[in-house]
Amino acid sequence: MDFRFQKITFLLILFAPILSSAQYTDVINSNRPGRAVSAYAVGKNVVQAEIGFLYEQQDDASLNTDSNIFGADFSIRYGLLFEQLEIVYEGSFITQNLTFTELDLDETRTDFSRNRAGIKYLIFDPFKNPESNKPNLYSWRANNVFQWKNLIPAVSLYAGATFNLGENPFFEGDPVVSPRAAIATQSRLSPRFVLISNIAYDRIGTDFPEWSYAVSLTHAFRNPKWSVFFETQGFNSDRYSDILLRTGVAYLINQNFQADFHLGSNFKTSPSRLFTVLGFSYRLDFHKDELIPIESQSAGQNGGIKRKNYKKKRRKKKKKDDF
């Protein structure tokens, strides 16, 4: 039974992007591990929670400070109205224990380092037509060899806002609400490799607007429950600029529950960052497949082909009757 589950899971993971809905899958689709966001939504009427417990060592040579950071990353995702639409809330709540080494002073800062909400909508899906993208049942090589069309990504747009509530010591002087916009792309390079990229413009209209990017490459192992990822993320603003690298693994406990672990660092000393995160993703699946009337189905599907052939036979029979 376990082997059957693994086999089914493997097929769903590999061919999830080419399913007819292109959104909902029978296996959880999490943005974890890492920070790069998938172009696809969770699926209509799916509620999904993603959380990570983090520890970071952050030292700043220019300010002569050492600090330890504890906290949690979390997001709530919900598929609303359409398969392509998702509303999402993302947050990071941390406590930073800061030591000024030259002054022998300690300080504790606690608040949100990330607090935002928005909507994401898939505007382009290269796998929307299942007939032109279905796997070749007669050739393993045809399904696994690189094809140039695999570089064409799915594309989604994000619009939302970043919130700064109260006296936040990490973002002093920022307004309560500032707009945020982003674009996410996702390419299935091969059945085992997926490439995701994000570009975002955050805190629009503030004194410290921020550009950021994230690029993530995920590889599924032969045991489909395991996958590994490599990610780079960059920030550019007058307040803070940096480039981070992450790597880690994810494990599929069951079709609705995933665990993950990753670690990462940067390459500068103002500040230097070294962090590790243990995370989990869980979904409540209320998705129901919509029934499509036969007359509305594509002629490329089996039912449509049969209906088309049936109409041809009727026309031929009618011509004979006319004579």
C-alpha positions as CSV (number, residue, x, y, z in Angstrom):
1,M,0.0,0.0,0.0
2,D,2.8,2.3,0.9
3,F,4.5,1.6,-2.5
4,R,1.2,2.5,-4.3
5,F,1.0,5.8,-2.3
6,Q,4.6,6.6,-3.3
7,K,4.0,5.9,-6.9
8,I,0.8,8.0,-7.1
9,T,2.5,10.8,-5.2
10,F,5.5,10.7,-7.5
11,L,3.3,11.1,-10.6
12,L,1.3,13.9,-9.0
13,I,4.4,15.8,-8.1
14,L,6.0,15.4,-11.5
15,F,3.0,16.2,-13.6
16,A,1.1,18.6,-11.3
17,P,1.7,21.6,-13.5
18,I,0.1,19.8,-16.5
19,L,-3.2,18.8,-14.8
20,S,-6.2,20.4,-16.4
21,S,-6.9,22.7,-13.5
22,A,-3.2,23.8,-13.3
23,Q,-3.8,24.8,-9.7
24,Y,-5.2,22.2,-7.4
25,T,-3.3,19.0,-6.9
26,D,-4.0,16.0,-4.7
27,V,-0.6,16.6,-3.0
28,I,0.0,19.8,-1.0
29,N,1.7,22.6,-2.9
30,S,3.7,24.6,-0.4
31,N,5.9,27.7,-0.9
32,R,8.2,26.2,1.8
33,P,11.1,25.8,2.2
34,G,12.7,29.1,1.2
35,R,11.1,32.4,0.4
36,A,10.5,32.1,-3.4
37,V,6.7,32.1,-4.1
38,S,5.1,29.7,-6.6
39,A,3.3,31.1,-9.6
40,Y,0.4,28.7,-8.9
41,A,-2.4,29.1,-6.3
42,V,-3.4,26.4,-3.8
43,G,-6.7,25.7,-5.5
44,K,-10.2,26.9,-5.0
45,N,-11.5,26.4,-1.4
46,V,-8.2,25.1,-0.1
47,V,-6.9,26.6,3.2
48,Q,-3.2,26.2,3.8
49,A,-1.0,27.1,6.7
50,E,2.8,27.3,6.4
51,I,5.1,28.0,9.4
52,G,8.8,27.9,10.2
53,F,10.7,28.3,13.5
54,L,13.9,30.2,13.0
55,Y,17.2,30.9,14.7
56,E,19.7,33.4,13.4
57,Q,23.1,34.6,14.5
58,Q,23.5,38.2,13.3
59,D,26.7,40.3,14.0
60,D,27.5,43.7,12.6
61,A,31.1,44.6,12.5
62,S,30.5,48.3,11.5
63,L,28.3,48.8,14.6
64,N,30.1,46.5,16.9
65,T,27.0,44.5,17.8
66,D,26.3,40.8,18.3
67,S,22.8,39.4,18.3
68,N,20.7,36.2,18.4
69,I,17.3,36.1,16.8
70,F,14.5,33.7,17.5
71,G,11.1,33.8,15.8
72,A,8.7,32.3,13.4
73,D,7.8,32.7,9.7
74,F,4.2,32.0,8.8
75,S,1.7,32.4,6.0
76,I,-2.0,31.6,5.5
77,R,-3.1,30.9,1.9
78,Y,-6.7,30.5,0.6
79,G,-7.9,29.7,-2.9
80,L,-10.8,32.1,-3.5
81,L,-13.5,32.2,-6.3
82,F,-11.2,30.9,-9.1
83,E,-8.5,28.2,-9.4
84,Q,-6.1,30.9,-10.5
85,L,-6.8,33.3,-7.5
86,E,-5.3,33.2,-4.0
87,I,-5.3,35.5,-1.1
88,V,-2.3,35.3,1.2
89,Y,-1.1,36.7,4.5
90,E,2.6,36.5,5.3
91,G,4.4,37.4,8.5
92,S,7.7,37.0,10.5
93,F,7.6,37.7,14.2
94,I,11.0,37.8,15.8
95,T,12.8,38.7,19.0
96,Q,16.4,40.0,18.7
97,N,18.7,40.0,21.7
98,L,21.2,42.6,20.8
99,T,24.6,43.3,22.5
100,F,26.6,46.5,21.9
101,T,30.1,45.0,22.5
102,E,32.0,48.2,23.1
103,L,29.5,49.7,25.5
104,D,28.6,46.4,27.2
105,L,24.9,47.2,26.8
106,D,22.1,44.8,26.0
107,E,18.8,45.5,24.2
108,T,15.8,43.3,23.2
109,R,13.7,44.1,20.1
110,T,10.5,42.3,19.4
111,D,8.1,42.9,16.5
112,F,7.2,41.9,13.0
113,S,10.1,41.9,10.5
114,R,7.6,41.0,7.8
115,N,3.8,41.7,7.9
116,R,1.9,41.8,4.6
117,A,-1.2,40.6,2.9
118,G,-2.3,40.5,-0.8
119,I,-3.8,38.6,-3.7
120,K,-2.1,36.6,-6.4
121,Y,-3.6,35.8,-9.7
122,L,-2.2,33.4,-12.5
123,I,-2.3,35.4,-15.7
124,F,-0.5,32.8,-18.0
125,D,-0.1,29.1,-17.8
126,P,1.9,27.3,-20.5
127,F,0.3,23.9,-19.4
128,K,-3.3,25.1,-19.6
129,N,-4.0,22.8,-22.5
130,P,-3.6,19.2,-21.2
131,E,-3.8,17.6,-24.6
132,S,-0.7,19.4,-25.9
133,N,1.3,18.9,-22.7
134,K,0.3,15.4,-21.6
135,P,3.2,12.9,-20.9
136,N,4.3,10.4,-23.6
137,L,3.2,7.0,-22.4
138,Y,5.5,5.2,-24.8
139,S,8.8,7.0,-24.3
140,W,10.6,7.6,-21.0
141,R,13.2,9.7,-22.7
142,A,10.6,12.0,-24.3
143,N,9.2,12.9,-20.9
144,N,12.6,13.4,-19.2
145,V,14.8,15.1,-21.8
146,F,15.1,18.9,-21.7
147,Q,12.8,20.7,-24.1
148,W,13.1,24.4,-25.0
149,K,9.4,24.9,-24.4
150,N,10.0,24.0,-20.7
151,L,11.7,27.4,-20.3
152,I,8.3,29.1,-20.9
153,P,7.1,29.9,-17.4
154,A,3.7,30.2,-15.8
155,V,3.3,33.8,-14.7
156,S,1.3,35.4,-11.8
157,L,0.9,38.9,-10.5
158,Y,0.7,39.9,-6.9
159,A,-0.8,43.1,-5.4
160,G,-0.9,43.8,-1.7
161,A,0.3,45.9,1.2
162,T,2.9,45.9,4.0
163,F,1.7,46.8,7.4
164,N,3.7,48.6,10.1
165,L,1.7,48.5,13.4
166,G,2.7,50.5,16.4
167,E,6.3,51.5,17.2
168,N,8.2,48.8,15.2
169,P,11.9,49.0,16.1
170,F,12.9,47.4,12.8
171,F,11.1,49.9,10.6
172,E,11.1,53.2,12.5
173,G,9.3,56.0,10.7
174,D,7.5,53.8,8.1
175,P,3.7,54.5,7.5
176,V,1.1,52.1,8.8
177,V,0.3,50.8,5.3
178,S,2.5,50.8,2.2
179,P,1.7,49.2,-1.2
180,R,3.6,46.1,-2.5
181,A,3.6,44.6,-6.0
182,A,5.3,41.4,-7.3
183,I,5.6,39.0,-10.2
184,A,6.2,35.3,-9.9
185,T,7.3,32.8,-12.6
186,Q,7.6,29.1,-12.5
187,S,9.1,26.7,-15.1
188,R,9.1,22.9,-15.1
189,L,12.5,22.4,-16.6
190,S,12.1,18.6,-16.5
191,P,9.9,16.2,-14.5
192,R,12.3,16.5,-11.5
193,F,13.4,20.1,-11.7
194,V,11.3,23.2,-11.1
195,L,12.6,26.8,-11.4
196,I,10.8,29.6,-9.6
197,S,11.7,33.4,-9.7
198,N,10.2,36.4,-8.0
199,I,10.6,40.2,-8.4
200,A,9.0,42.5,-5.8
201,Y,8.8,46.2,-5.1
202,D,7.9,46.7,-1.5
203,R,7.1,49.7,0.8
204,I,6.2,51.8,-2.2
205,G,5.9,55.5,-1.4
206,T,7.9,55.4,1.8
207,D,11.4,56.9,2.5
208,F,12.9,53.4,2.1
209,P,11.3,51.6,-0.9
210,E,12.8,48.2,-1.5
211,W,13.4,46.0,-4.5
212,S,13.9,42.3,-4.0
213,Y,14.3,39.1,-6.0
214,A,14.3,35.4,-5.3
215,V,15.4,32.5,-7.6
216,S,14.8,28.9,-6.4
217,L,15.6,25.6,-8.1
218,T,13.9,22.4,-6.7
219,H,14.9,18.8,-7.4
220,A,12.7,15.8,-6.6
221,F,14.5,12.6,-5.7
222,R,13.7,9.1,-6.8
223,N,11.8,8.7,-3.6
224,P,9.1,11.3,-4.4
225,K,8.6,12.2,-0.7
226,W,12.0,13.9,-0.6
227,S,13.1,17.0,-2.5
228,V,16.0,19.5,-2.2
229,F,16.2,23.2,-3.1
230,F,18.8,25.9,-3.7
231,E,17.8,29.5,-3.5
232,T,19.3,33.0,-3.8
233,Q,17.5,36.1,-2.5
234,G,18.5,39.7,-2.9
235,F,17.4,43.1,-1.4
236,N,18.2,46.6,-2.5
237,S,17.1,49.7,-0.5
238,D,18.7,52.6,1.3
239,R,17.9,50.9,4.6
240,Y,19.3,47.4,3.8
241,S,20.9,45.7,0.9
242,D,22.1,42.1,0.9
243,I,22.2,38.8,-1.0
244,L,21.3,35.5,0.8
245,L,21.8,31.9,-0.1
246,R,19.7,29.0,1.2
247,T,19.6,25.3,0.8
248,G,17.5,22.6,2.4
249,V,15.1,19.6,2.1
250,A,11.4,19.0,2.2
251,Y,9.7,15.7,3.2
252,L,6.1,14.8,2.3
253,I,4.6,13.2,5.4
254,N,1.2,12.7,3.7
255,Q,-0.7,14.3,0.9
256,N,-1.8,17.2,3.1
257,F,1.3,17.6,5.4
258,Q,4.9,18.5,4.6
259,A,7.9,19.1,6.8
260,D,11.1,21.0,5.8
261,F,14.4,22.2,7.0
262,H,16.8,24.7,5.5
263,L,19.8,26.9,6.4
264,G,21.5,29.9,4.9
265,S,23.8,32.8,5.1
266,N,25.0,36.0,3.5
267,F,28.6,37.1,2.6
268,K,28.9,40.5,4.2
269,T,29.9,41.7,7.7
270,S,27.5,44.6,8.1
271,P,25.7,42.5,9.2
272,S,26.8,38.9,8.8
273,R,23.9,36.5,8.9
274,L,23.7,32.7,9.6
275,F,20.3,31.1,10.1
276,T,18.5,27.8,10.2
277,V,14.7,27.1,9.9
278,L,12.5,24.1,10.7
279,G,9.1,24.3,9.0
280,F,5.8,22.6,8.4
281,S,3.0,23.0,5.9
282,Y,-0.6,21.7,6.4
283,R,-3.7,22.2,4.3
284,L,-7.5,21.8,4.9
285,D,-8.8,20.5,1.6
286,F,-12.3,21.6,0.8
287,H,-11.7,21.5,-3.0
288,K,-14.4,20.0,-5.2
289,D,-13.9,19.3,-8.9
290,E,-16.4,21.2,-11.0
291,L,-18.5,19.1,-13.3
292,I,-18.2,20.3,-17.0
293,P,-21.2,19.6,-19.2
294,I,-20.4,17.4,-22.2
295,E,-21.4,20.1,-24.7
296,S,-18.9,22.5,-23.0
297,Q,-15.9,20.1,-23.0
298,S,-13.1,20.5,-25.5
299,A,-13.2,18.5,-28.7
300,G,-9.7,17.5,-27.9
301,Q,-10.8,15.3,-25.1
302,N,-12.1,11.8,-25.5
303,G,-15.8,12.8,-25.0
304,G,-15.4,15.6,-27.5
305,I,-13.8,13.3,-30.1
306,K,-16.6,10.8,-29.8
307,R,-19.2,13.5,-30.0
308,K,-17.5,14.9,-33.1
309,N,-17.4,11.5,-34.8
310,Y,-21.0,10.9,-33.9
311,K,-22.0,14.2,-35.6
312,K,-20.1,13.2,-38.7
313,K,-22.0,9.9,-38.9
314,R,-25.3,11.7,-38.5
315,R,-24.5,14.1,-41.4
316,K,-23.5,11.2,-43.6
317,K,-26.7,9.3,-42.8
318,K,-28.8,12.5,-43.4
319,K,-27.2,12.9,-46.9
320,K,-28.1,9.2,-47.8
321,D,-31.6,9.8,-46.6
322,D,-32.0,12.8,-48.8
323,F,-31.3,10.7,-51.8
